[in-house]
Amino acid sequence: MLCFFQALHSSGLEAGEAVGPVYVKVLLQFLVGVKIVRFFMNCNRIGEFAFLRPIHYFCGSMKEFEITCPLTREPRLKEIEAKAGGLKWVLKKRSIDARKEPVWRYQYEAYGPGEEPGAYVQAPYRDVHNAPAVLIAGAGPAGMFAALKLLTLGLKPIVLERGKNVHERKFDMARLSRGGVVDPDSNYCYGEGGAGAFSDGKLYTRSSKRGDIREVLSQLVAFGASKDILIDAHPHIGSDKLPSIVENIRKCVTEHGGEYHFGAKVCGIESAADGVTAVCTDGRRFNGRRLILATGHSARDVYEMLSNAGGALEAKGFALGVRVEHPQEKINYHQYHGLWKPGVPAAEYSFVEQVDGRGVFSFCMCPGGILVPSSTEPRTVVLNGMSNSGRSGKFANAGVVVQIEPEDVPGEGPFKLMDFQQSVERRMFDWCEQQRCSGAKDIAQNPMAAPAQRMEDFCLGKLSKKMPPTSYFPGVISAPLHELLPPIVAQRLQKAFPRVRMKGYYTNAALLLGVESRTSSPIRIPRDPETLVYVSAPLIYPCGEGAGYSGGIVSSAIDGIRCAQAAAASI
Ligand SMILES: Cc1cc2nc3c(=O)[nH]c(=O)nc-3n(C[C@H](O)[C@H](O)[C@H](O)COP(=O)(O)OP(=O)(O)OC[C@H]3O[C@@H](n4cnc5c(N)ncnc54)[C@H](O)[C@@H]3O)c2cc1C
């Protein structure tokens, strides 16, 4: 109505003029204006133009509405149609509201003829058999989405991956969990799909670029993920579903003329006449016009390779702490106020505390998940969490970590935080190894066994006598984690746990396991903010989490897309 009154105001109504005909005239002008606006808006896909939507809601018949319903069922069609008032509708978002009695909140949009919200349209993948090549080191989320983007831009991706294909990789991970044997090229971090392939597959991101997020999520759906990820407020895929999606991405890339090479560990980069050559440890050499370096945050050898060649690197803050495991039923009980029942999704949690000037926060929470050994080097202990799509396991685990800044750790140079990270991972292993060698009874013999302590015992600084059950297959050894962790971490965690504002969280039923250290990269490979080119070499694009520009599956995939676009624009 505001538009209507503005139109009336600007109609130049003079004092004494007959008001009735003027109102009719202005109303007609207004309606014609509306028609024109709607005509132009319908010429575009209005969903793509967020700035036009308020006008459209006002002038058109579009409206948003919400339905809440119990967690055990979906909204009924009749309810939705009644709220839509005869208009077509689309489900936009689904979330759980657990502030009081937990309910599903479904958010819809209803629209009239010609007002269809714009669906994301994926650019077609082109045939690139004979196109100029771009090398991609690393087949994690950043590398895979860079490869898909290159197909749409008419360039041939050549993906070089140090590990095995996602199927064969599973056997090495089983050997790691059961026998504690770390294959330095095939493990929970390395191999096709990268660190994201055997994870919880959480797809939340703090990135606010909706278009980019849709590009990632829509492609994941096209390659086999459930459509639910497009509407869930906290979408996730699950370890049981991710490998086939990763395989489907590879098939798409190779069918269109791209290449994948496994066991291709890049150990050298040389300039070539028309681009760049990647040299692999087995002597293979690959040429491309550009190189996207998406090797993840665990590839310490890649940072060393760059540094040895005189390339720039920077120490970057990261976070380190423990994995915390609670019985899932405890988390369900507290998050759902005692109202959880079978069929209701396993509850999540997250928290942030400020302790002595540093953030202490939960990270990568896996409801109904398991803990896994994610070392990439022998004689280190590192843990992470994963879960299947159903999240039906008995335990809830999360990293609880302390922010570490370069000034928190003595020393100089870009490697100081990486060295600090590695020293803690080694300390965890060494301590367990000492226990195994001591001949003490009932000590877990798996080299990946983790030092562990109950939560309250940790905060009180005392050893735990008996360990609670855990999902961690290699086993745990009762340990003084409060002493094994660096004081800047242990002391903050000891203060943070009792403060967590979730009833029942601070409990001796919870187990802390050391160490969660691969939260993000402790090193940045600096690049030009506009061109995304490595500051030390013009044809290299540092990309994803290992370069220090993303954290998590979706933001790494988005960074892969950006680097592919930047590389293509420069060719
Ligand atoms: C167990 C686990 C669970 C996780 N759960 C989640 C989750 O639920 N949600 C989430 O958002 N994030 C999760 N993460 C983190 C997420 O997986 C990473 O943020 C993401 O994978 C980073 O993507 P990337 O492509 O930058 O690097 P990576 O995924 O690390 O991929 C790097 C790839 O490069 C390869 N590579 C390394 N060096 C070389 C070399 N020299 N030559 C050739 N190839 C090389 C590696 O083998 C690897 O495949 C999890 C991580 C782990 C380990």
PDBQT file of the ligand as one rigid body, heavy atoms in Angstrom, charges set to zero:
ROOT
HETATM    1  C1  LIG A 601      37.265 -37.813   9.831  1.00  0.00    +0.000 C 
HETATM    2  C2  LIG A 601      36.960 -36.428   9.349  1.00  0.00    +0.000 A 
HETATM    3  C3  LIG A 601      35.667 -35.942   9.470  1.00  0.00    +0.000 A 
HETATM    4  C4  LIG A 601      35.340 -34.676   8.983  1.00  0.00    +0.000 A 
HETATM    5  N1  LIG A 601      34.040 -34.268   9.042  1.00  0.00    +0.000 NA
HETATM    6  C5  LIG A 601      33.680 -33.125   8.426  1.00  0.00    +0.000 A 
HETATM    7  C6  LIG A 601      32.325 -32.763   8.315  1.00  0.00    +0.000 A 
HETATM    8  O1  LIG A 601      31.430 -33.484   8.761  1.00  0.00    +0.000 OA
HETATM    9  N2  LIG A 601      32.018 -31.587   7.705  1.00  0.00    +0.000 N 
HETATM   10  C7  LIG A 601      32.981 -30.759   7.201  1.00  0.00    +0.000 A 
HETATM   11  O2  LIG A 601      32.643 -29.712   6.630  1.00  0.00    +0.000 OA
HETATM   12  N3  LIG A 601      34.273 -31.080   7.284  1.00  0.00    +0.000 NA
HETATM   13  C8  LIG A 601      34.643 -32.256   7.873  1.00  0.00    +0.000 A 
HETATM   14  N4  LIG A 601      35.959 -32.590   7.935  1.00  0.00    +0.000 N 
HETATM   15  C9  LIG A 601      36.945 -31.648   7.378  1.00  0.00    +0.000 C 
HETATM   16  C10 LIG A 601      36.875 -31.682   5.848  1.00  0.00    +0.000 C 
HETATM   17  O3  LIG A 601      36.981 -32.985   5.435  1.00  0.00    +0.000 OA
HETATM   18  C11 LIG A 601      37.955 -30.804   5.257  1.00  0.00    +0.000 C 
HETATM   19  O4  LIG A 601      37.711 -29.486   5.695  1.00  0.00    +0.000 OA
HETATM   20  C12 LIG A 601      37.926 -30.814   3.734  1.00  0.00    +0.000 C 
HETATM   21  O5  LIG A 601      38.025 -32.125   3.265  1.00  0.00    +0.000 OA
HETATM   22  C13 LIG A 601      39.077 -29.980   3.170  1.00  0.00    +0.000 C 
HETATM   23  O6  LIG A 601      39.021 -30.064   1.775  1.00  0.00    +0.000 OA
HETATM   24  P1  LIG A 601      40.309 -29.860   0.852  1.00  0.00    +0.000 P 
HETATM   25  O7  LIG A 601      39.921 -30.325  -0.490  1.00  0.00    +0.000 OA
HETATM   26  O8  LIG A 601      40.814 -28.490   1.007  1.00  0.00    +0.000 OA
HETATM   27  O9  LIG A 601      41.436 -30.811   1.446  1.00  0.00    +0.000 OA
HETATM   28  P2  LIG A 601      41.435 -32.378   1.720  1.00  0.00    +0.000 P 
HETATM   29  O10 LIG A 601      40.076 -32.905   1.849  1.00  0.00    +0.000 OA
HETATM   30  O11 LIG A 601      42.367 -32.585   2.845  1.00  0.00    +0.000 OA
HETATM   31  O12 LIG A 601      42.024 -33.011   0.387  1.00  0.00    +0.000 OA
HETATM   32  C14 LIG A 601      43.371 -32.911   0.049  1.00  0.00    +0.000 C 
HETATM   33  C15 LIG A 601      43.706 -34.043  -0.904  1.00  0.00    +0.000 C 
HETATM   34  O13 LIG A 601      45.022 -33.818  -1.404  1.00  0.00    +0.000 OA
HETATM   35  C16 LIG A 601      45.712 -35.048  -1.460  1.00  0.00    +0.000 C 
HETATM   36  N5  LIG A 601      47.145 -34.763  -1.405  1.00  0.00    +0.000 N 
HETATM   37  C17 LIG A 601      47.872 -34.345  -0.341  1.00  0.00    +0.000 A 
HETATM   38  N6  LIG A 601      49.158 -34.163  -0.688  1.00  0.00    +0.000 NA
HETATM   39  C18 LIG A 601      49.247 -34.456  -2.004  1.00  0.00    +0.000 A 
HETATM   40  C19 LIG A 601      50.308 -34.456  -2.929  1.00  0.00    +0.000 A 
HETATM   41  N7  LIG A 601      51.550 -34.114  -2.576  1.00  0.00    +0.000 N 
HETATM   42  N8  LIG A 601      50.055 -34.829  -4.211  1.00  0.00    +0.000 NA
HETATM   43  C20 LIG A 601      48.802 -35.206  -4.597  1.00  0.00    +0.000 A 
HETATM   44  N9  LIG A 601      47.766 -35.234  -3.737  1.00  0.00    +0.000 NA
HETATM   45  C21 LIG A 601      47.973 -34.845  -2.472  1.00  0.00    +0.000 A 
HETATM   46  C22 LIG A 601      45.193 -35.816  -0.255  1.00  0.00    +0.000 C 
HETATM   47  O14 LIG A 601      45.374 -37.202  -0.423  1.00  0.00    +0.000 OA
HETATM   48  C23 LIG A 601      43.730 -35.407  -0.236  1.00  0.00    +0.000 C 
HETATM   49  O15 LIG A 601      42.945 -36.291  -0.974  1.00  0.00    +0.000 OA
HETATM   50  C24 LIG A 601      36.338 -33.851   8.419  1.00  0.00    +0.000 A 
HETATM   51  C25 LIG A 601      37.652 -34.323   8.336  1.00  0.00    +0.000 A 
HETATM   52  C26 LIG A 601      37.967 -35.597   8.790  1.00  0.00    +0.000 A 
HETATM   53  C27 LIG A 601      39.383 -36.097   8.679  1.00  0.00    +0.000 C 
ENDROOT
TORSDOF 0
